[in-house]
Amino acid sequence: MSQGFERTTVPGIYRRGSSYVVKERDATGRQVTRSVRTMAEAKTVKANIRAAAARGELRPSRRITFADYAAEWIETYRGRTSRGFRESTRDGYRQTLTAHANPYFGRMLLAEIEPRDIKQFMLHLSKKQIGTLKDGSPRTMSRDGVRKVLATVKALLATAFEDGVIRVNPAANVRLPIPERDDDAAERRRALSPEQLQRVLALVRPDYRLLISFLAATGLRIGECVALRWGDVDLDAGTIRVRRTFSKGELGPPKSRFGTRTVPLPSGLANNIRKHRSQSSHTAATDPVFSSPTGGMLAPGNLLARVMKPAAREAGVPWATLHSLRHTYATNLFRAGCNVKQVQRLLGHHSAAFTLETYVHVLPEDMPDVDFLDGLVGEGV
């Protein structure tokens, strides 16, 4: 037995650190090794391998390289949900495979890739230089960048497993072992203070001041904002309905069902939106709420470079982006007493846990005043 493996009471199942390793023989007599997180999973895997071996089902997988399968997969992949798969996402996956995955895994046989190879790949990415910092030092890929690359590789391997090209998905239970860099975490968490927001609004171009105010008071992503139509706005009810987004040059529905949501408008903002519509030449239900002079859709990149960034620099917050306004919105909701579930729904996050993980730093750390519980339980005996 290899060093680091500890026998358990179940033959063929070993303990290695915090995980369990199953070693069994398949129908060809070759030893099959599987790593799982719990003893219950290990017993299930062991039973499945034995049953498959008895039926003669565990044969050696097809001898196909990662690069060969990737070339086929990227052209035929249709996504893993009923919502389908955007072509812009396919283009992003293709770029990821070309730039990162194929150079690393390309010549490896798909069936021979193991969980440890996936982990080594992630560590390789975290050390890969992708640019240069202002001081001239190399900038390496952030944790979020590694996660995005891994998402492509995981989707490919999951499809290969479902298609029977490989007998086990080596990325199924792999977790990201890379700690988040302090500068990445701080940059993503930064929200504008009320004073900073006011300075930005005072310095932003007057013809875009309402749009910037709108982002800060609704928390919409910039892609959702530019895709908003007058038919999505109910000024009498004081709400907007988010049902589409603009991303990578394509207009489509939100990536998940949670992105489709109703967001309330502050009354003052609703009045300003009403005034904006009365002065606009493009007020049909299908026209963008915030449009170009010709009635077309605004470009998020131009808004960032030509509107937000100049005002942010002049206001003394050069780090602020359009997404900072979304973070400012969420932070203000928490500070006003909204609970995590409410904020999750307003932001269109897929889970309250994700919202809490992202914004836990803005929640009060002090112990709450619990005297109100006396009214519920009395003052004792």
C-alpha positions as CSV (number, residue, x, y, z in Angstrom):
1,M,0.0,0.0,0.0
2,S,1.3,3.4,-0.9
3,Q,2.5,5.8,1.8
4,G,-0.3,8.0,3.1
5,F,-3.0,5.4,2.7
6,E,-4.6,4.1,5.9
7,R,-6.6,0.9,6.0
8,T,-10.3,1.0,7.1
9,T,-12.5,-1.8,8.3
10,V,-13.8,-2.2,4.8
11,P,-11.5,-4.2,2.4
12,G,-10.5,-2.2,-0.6
13,I,-11.3,1.2,1.0
14,Y,-8.5,3.4,2.4
15,R,-8.3,6.7,4.2
16,R,-6.1,9.3,2.8
17,G,-6.2,12.6,4.6
18,S,-9.8,13.8,4.7
19,S,-10.9,11.7,1.8
20,Y,-11.4,8.0,1.0
21,V,-9.9,5.9,-1.8
22,V,-11.5,2.8,-3.3
23,K,-9.3,0.2,-5.0
24,E,-11.1,-2.6,-6.9
25,R,-10.5,-4.7,-10.0
26,D,-12.6,-4.2,-13.2
27,A,-13.7,-6.8,-15.7
28,T,-10.2,-6.8,-17.4
29,G,-8.4,-7.4,-14.1
30,R,-7.0,-3.8,-14.1
31,Q,-7.1,-2.0,-10.7
32,V,-9.6,0.9,-10.6
33,T,-8.9,3.7,-8.1
34,R,-11.6,6.2,-7.1
35,S,-11.2,9.1,-4.6
36,V,-14.4,10.3,-2.7
37,R,-15.1,12.4,0.3
38,T,-17.1,10.1,2.6
39,M,-17.1,6.5,3.6
40,A,-20.7,6.2,2.4
41,E,-19.7,7.3,-1.0
42,A,-16.8,4.9,-1.0
43,K,-19.0,2.0,-0.2
44,T,-21.4,3.0,-3.0
45,V,-18.5,3.3,-5.5
46,K,-17.0,0.0,-4.4
47,A,-20.4,-1.8,-4.9
48,N,-20.9,-0.2,-8.3
49,I,-17.4,-1.2,-9.5
50,R,-18.0,-4.8,-8.4
51,A,-21.4,-4.9,-10.0
52,A,-20.1,-3.5,-13.3
53,A,-17.2,-5.9,-13.3
54,A,-19.5,-8.8,-12.8
55,R,-21.5,-7.7,-15.8
56,G,-18.2,-7.1,-17.8
57,E,-19.1,-3.4,-18.3
58,L,-15.9,-1.8,-17.1
59,R,-13.8,-2.0,-20.2
60,P,-10.9,0.3,-21.0
61,S,-12.1,3.7,-22.2
62,R,-11.6,5.0,-25.8
63,R,-8.1,6.1,-26.5
64,I,-8.9,9.7,-27.4
65,T,-6.8,12.7,-26.4
66,F,-8.1,15.8,-24.6
67,A,-7.4,18.0,-27.6
68,D,-9.2,15.7,-30.0
69,Y,-12.3,15.4,-27.8
70,A,-12.2,19.2,-27.1
71,A,-12.3,20.0,-30.9
72,E,-15.5,17.8,-31.2
73,W,-17.1,18.9,-28.0
74,I,-16.8,22.7,-28.5
75,E,-18.8,22.4,-31.8
76,T,-21.6,20.2,-30.5
77,Y,-22.0,21.3,-26.9
78,R,-25.5,22.5,-26.1
79,G,-25.2,23.3,-22.4
80,R,-26.3,21.4,-19.3
81,T,-29.6,23.0,-18.6
82,S,-32.9,23.5,-20.5
83,R,-32.1,27.1,-21.0
84,G,-29.7,26.2,-23.8
85,F,-26.3,27.6,-24.6
86,R,-25.3,31.0,-26.0
87,E,-23.0,31.2,-28.9
88,S,-21.1,34.0,-27.2
89,T,-20.4,31.5,-24.3
90,R,-19.3,28.9,-26.8
91,D,-16.8,31.5,-28.2
92,G,-15.5,32.1,-24.6
93,Y,-15.2,28.4,-24.0
94,R,-13.3,28.0,-27.3
95,Q,-10.8,30.7,-26.3
96,T,-10.3,29.1,-22.9
97,L,-9.5,25.7,-24.4
98,T,-7.1,27.3,-26.9
99,A,-5.3,29.5,-24.5
100,H,-5.2,27.4,-21.3
101,A,-6.6,23.8,-21.4
102,N,-5.2,22.4,-24.7
103,P,-1.7,23.5,-24.0
104,Y,-1.8,21.7,-20.7
105,F,-4.0,18.7,-21.3
106,G,-3.9,18.5,-25.1
107,R,-1.8,15.3,-25.6
108,M,-3.0,13.5,-22.6
109,L,-5.5,10.7,-23.0
110,L,-8.9,11.8,-21.7
111,A,-9.3,8.6,-19.8
112,E,-6.0,9.0,-18.0
113,I,-6.6,12.4,-16.5
114,E,-7.0,12.1,-12.7
115,P,-8.2,14.5,-10.0
116,R,-4.6,15.3,-9.1
117,D,-4.0,16.5,-12.7
118,I,-7.0,18.9,-12.4
119,K,-5.5,20.3,-9.2
120,Q,-2.1,20.7,-10.7
121,F,-3.7,22.5,-13.6
122,M,-5.4,24.9,-11.3
123,L,-2.1,25.6,-9.5
124,H,-0.4,26.1,-12.9
125,L,-3.0,28.7,-13.9
126,S,-2.7,30.6,-10.6
127,K,1.0,31.1,-11.4
128,K,0.5,31.9,-15.1
129,Q,1.4,35.5,-16.0
130,I,-1.5,37.2,-17.8
131,G,-0.2,40.8,-17.7
132,T,1.9,43.3,-15.9
133,L,1.1,45.5,-12.9
134,K,1.8,49.2,-12.8
135,D,5.0,48.6,-10.9
136,G,6.3,46.3,-13.6
137,S,5.8,43.1,-11.7
138,P,3.9,40.2,-13.4
139,R,0.2,39.9,-12.8
140,T,-1.0,36.3,-12.4
141,M,-4.4,34.9,-12.9
142,S,-6.9,35.6,-10.1
143,R,-8.9,33.0,-8.3
144,D,-12.0,34.0,-10.2
145,G,-10.0,33.6,-13.4
146,V,-8.9,30.1,-12.5
147,R,-12.5,29.3,-11.6
148,K,-13.8,30.4,-15.0
149,V,-11.2,28.3,-16.8
150,L,-12.0,25.3,-14.6
151,A,-15.7,25.7,-15.4
152,T,-15.0,25.0,-19.1
153,V,-12.9,22.0,-18.3
154,K,-15.5,20.6,-15.9
155,A,-18.3,21.0,-18.5
156,L,-16.2,19.2,-21.1
157,L,-15.3,16.3,-18.8
158,A,-18.9,16.0,-17.5
159,T,-20.1,15.6,-21.1
160,A,-17.4,13.0,-21.8
161,F,-18.5,11.1,-18.8
162,E,-22.2,11.2,-19.8
163,D,-21.3,10.1,-23.3
164,G,-19.3,7.1,-22.0
165,V,-16.0,8.4,-23.4
166,I,-14.6,8.2,-19.8
167,R,-15.7,6.0,-17.0
168,V,-15.2,8.6,-14.3
169,N,-15.2,12.3,-14.2
170,P,-11.9,13.4,-12.6
171,A,-13.1,16.9,-12.0
172,A,-16.4,16.0,-10.3
173,N,-15.3,16.5,-6.7
174,V,-12.3,18.7,-7.1
175,R,-12.4,21.9,-5.2
176,L,-10.5,25.1,-5.9
177,P,-7.3,24.9,-3.8
178,I,-6.2,28.5,-4.5
179,P,-6.7,31.2,-1.9
180,E,-8.1,34.4,-3.0
181,R,-5.6,37.2,-3.3
182,D,-6.1,40.1,-0.9
183,D,-6.2,42.7,-3.7
184,D,-8.8,40.7,-5.7
185,A,-11.0,40.3,-2.7
186,A,-10.8,43.9,-1.7
187,E,-11.4,45.2,-5.2
188,R,-14.5,43.1,-5.7
189,R,-15.9,44.0,-2.3
190,R,-15.5,47.8,-2.6
191,A,-18.6,49.8,-2.5
192,L,-19.0,53.6,-2.7
193,S,-19.8,55.4,0.5
194,P,-22.7,57.8,0.4
195,E,-20.2,60.7,0.1
196,Q,-18.3,59.0,-2.7
197,L,-21.4,58.2,-4.6
198,Q,-22.6,61.8,-4.4
199,R,-19.3,63.0,-5.7
200,V,-19.4,60.7,-8.6
201,L,-23.0,61.7,-9.5
202,A,-22.0,65.4,-9.3
203,L,-19.1,64.9,-11.7
204,V,-20.6,62.4,-14.2
205,R,-21.8,63.7,-17.5
206,P,-25.3,65.3,-17.0
207,D,-26.8,63.3,-19.9
208,Y,-25.9,60.1,-18.1
209,R,-26.5,61.1,-14.5
210,L,-29.9,59.4,-14.4
211,L,-28.5,56.1,-15.7
212,I,-25.7,56.1,-13.1
213,S,-28.3,56.9,-10.4
214,F,-30.5,54.2,-11.7
215,L,-27.7,51.6,-11.4
216,A,-26.9,52.7,-7.8
217,A,-30.6,52.6,-6.8
218,T,-31.6,49.3,-8.4
219,G,-28.5,47.1,-8.4
220,L,-29.0,46.0,-12.0
221,R,-26.0,44.7,-13.9
222,I,-25.0,47.0,-16.7
223,G,-26.0,44.4,-19.2
224,E,-29.5,44.2,-17.7
225,C,-29.7,48.0,-17.6
226,V,-29.0,48.6,-21.3
227,A,-31.3,45.8,-22.2
228,L,-34.2,47.3,-20.2
229,R,-37.2,48.2,-22.4
230,W,-40.1,50.6,-21.6
231,G,-42.4,47.6,-21.6
232,D,-40.5,46.3,-18.6
233,V,-41.2,49.5,-16.5
234,D,-44.4,50.0,-14.5
235,L,-44.1,53.5,-13.1
236,D,-47.6,53.3,-11.5
237,A,-46.5,50.3,-9.4
238,G,-43.0,51.6,-9.0
239,T,-41.3,48.5,-10.4
240,I,-39.1,47.2,-13.2
241,R,-39.1,43.7,-14.6
242,V,-35.7,42.3,-15.4
243,R,-36.1,39.7,-18.1
244,R,-33.1,40.0,-20.5
245,T,-29.5,41.0,-20.5
246,F,-26.8,42.1,-23.0
247,S,-23.6,40.2,-22.8
248,K,-20.7,39.8,-25.2
249,G,-22.6,41.4,-28.1
250,E,-25.7,39.3,-27.7
251,L,-29.1,40.1,-26.3
252,G,-30.8,37.2,-24.5
253,P,-32.5,36.0,-21.2
254,P,-30.6,36.1,-17.9
255,K,-28.2,33.2,-17.5
256,S,-30.3,31.6,-14.8
257,R,-33.9,31.7,-13.8
258,F,-33.0,33.8,-10.7
259,G,-31.9,36.6,-12.9
260,T,-35.5,37.2,-14.0
261,R,-36.9,39.3,-11.3
262,T,-39.0,42.3,-10.2
263,V,-37.1,45.2,-8.7
264,P,-38.8,48.1,-6.8
265,L,-38.0,51.7,-7.7
266,P,-37.5,54.5,-5.1
267,S,-40.3,57.0,-5.6
268,G,-37.9,59.9,-6.4
269,L,-36.2,57.8,-9.1
270,A,-39.5,56.7,-10.5
271,N,-40.5,60.3,-10.9
272,N,-37.2,61.1,-12.7
273,I,-37.7,58.1,-15.0
274,R,-41.2,59.4,-15.8
275,K,-39.8,62.8,-16.6
276,H,-37.0,61.2,-18.7
277,R,-39.6,59.3,-20.8
278,S,-41.7,62.5,-21.4
279,Q,-38.6,64.1,-22.8
280,S,-37.5,61.2,-24.9
281,S,-38.2,60.6,-28.6
282,H,-38.0,56.8,-28.2
283,T,-40.8,55.7,-25.9
284,A,-42.3,52.6,-27.6
285,A,-42.6,49.5,-25.4
286,T,-39.7,47.9,-27.3
287,D,-37.4,51.0,-27.1
288,P,-34.5,50.9,-24.5
289,V,-35.2,53.0,-21.4
290,F,-31.7,54.4,-21.7
291,S,-30.9,54.7,-25.4
292,S,-28.5,56.3,-27.8
293,P,-29.6,59.5,-29.6
294,T,-30.8,57.3,-32.5
295,G,-32.8,55.0,-30.2
296,G,-30.3,52.2,-30.2
297,M,-28.9,50.2,-27.3
298,L,-26.0,51.7,-25.4
299,A,-22.6,49.9,-25.3
300,P,-21.5,48.9,-21.8
301,G,-17.8,49.2,-22.6
302,N,-18.3,52.8,-23.8
303,L,-20.3,53.7,-20.7
304,L,-17.5,52.4,-18.5
305,A,-14.7,54.1,-20.4
306,R,-16.4,57.4,-21.3
307,V,-18.8,58.0,-18.5
308,M,-18.1,56.1,-15.3
309,K,-14.3,56.1,-15.2
310,P,-13.7,59.8,-15.9
311,A,-16.1,60.7,-13.1
312,A,-14.7,58.1,-10.7
313,R,-11.1,59.4,-11.2
314,E,-12.2,63.0,-10.7
315,A,-14.2,62.0,-7.6
316,G,-11.1,60.4,-6.1
317,V,-12.3,56.8,-6.5
318,P,-10.4,55.6,-9.6
319,W,-11.1,51.9,-8.6
320,A,-14.9,52.4,-9.0
321,T,-16.6,50.7,-12.0
322,L,-20.2,50.3,-13.1
323,H,-20.3,47.0,-11.1
324,S,-19.3,49.0,-8.0
325,L,-22.7,50.6,-8.2
326,R,-24.3,47.2,-7.9
327,H,-22.2,46.4,-4.9
328,T,-23.1,49.8,-3.4
329,Y,-26.8,49.0,-3.8
330,A,-26.4,45.6,-2.0
331,T,-24.3,47.1,0.8
332,N,-26.9,49.8,1.4
333,L,-29.7,47.3,1.5
334,F,-27.9,45.3,4.2
335,R,-27.1,48.5,6.2
336,A,-30.8,49.4,6.0
337,G,-31.8,46.1,7.6
338,C,-32.7,43.9,4.7
339,N,-32.1,40.2,5.2
340,V,-30.0,38.0,3.0
341,K,-32.9,36.4,1.2
342,Q,-34.4,39.8,0.3
343,V,-31.0,41.0,-1.1
344,Q,-30.5,37.7,-3.0
345,R,-33.8,38.1,-4.8
346,L,-33.2,41.7,-5.6
347,L,-29.8,41.0,-7.0
348,G,-30.9,37.9,-8.9
349,H,-28.3,35.7,-7.3
350,H,-28.7,31.9,-7.5
351,S,-28.6,31.4,-3.8
352,A,-28.7,33.2,-0.5
353,A,-25.5,31.5,0.5
354,F,-23.7,33.1,-2.4
355,T,-25.1,36.5,-1.4
356,L,-24.0,36.0,2.2
357,E,-20.5,34.9,1.2
358,T,-20.1,38.0,-1.0
359,Y,-21.4,40.6,1.4
360,V,-20.8,39.1,4.8
361,H,-18.2,41.8,5.5
362,V,-20.8,44.5,5.6
363,L,-23.0,42.8,8.2
364,P,-22.7,44.1,11.8
365,E,-20.1,42.3,13.9
366,D,-21.4,43.5,17.3
367,M,-23.7,41.4,19.4
368,P,-27.3,42.4,18.9
369,D,-29.5,43.9,21.5
370,V,-31.6,41.0,22.7
371,D,-33.7,42.7,25.3
372,F,-36.7,42.4,23.0
373,L,-36.8,38.7,23.8
374,D,-38.0,39.5,27.3
375,G,-41.4,40.4,25.8
376,L,-41.6,36.9,24.3
377,V,-40.4,34.8,27.2
378,G,-40.9,37.0,30.3
379,E,-38.2,38.0,32.7
380,G,-37.7,34.6,34.2
381,V,-38.8,33.2,37.6
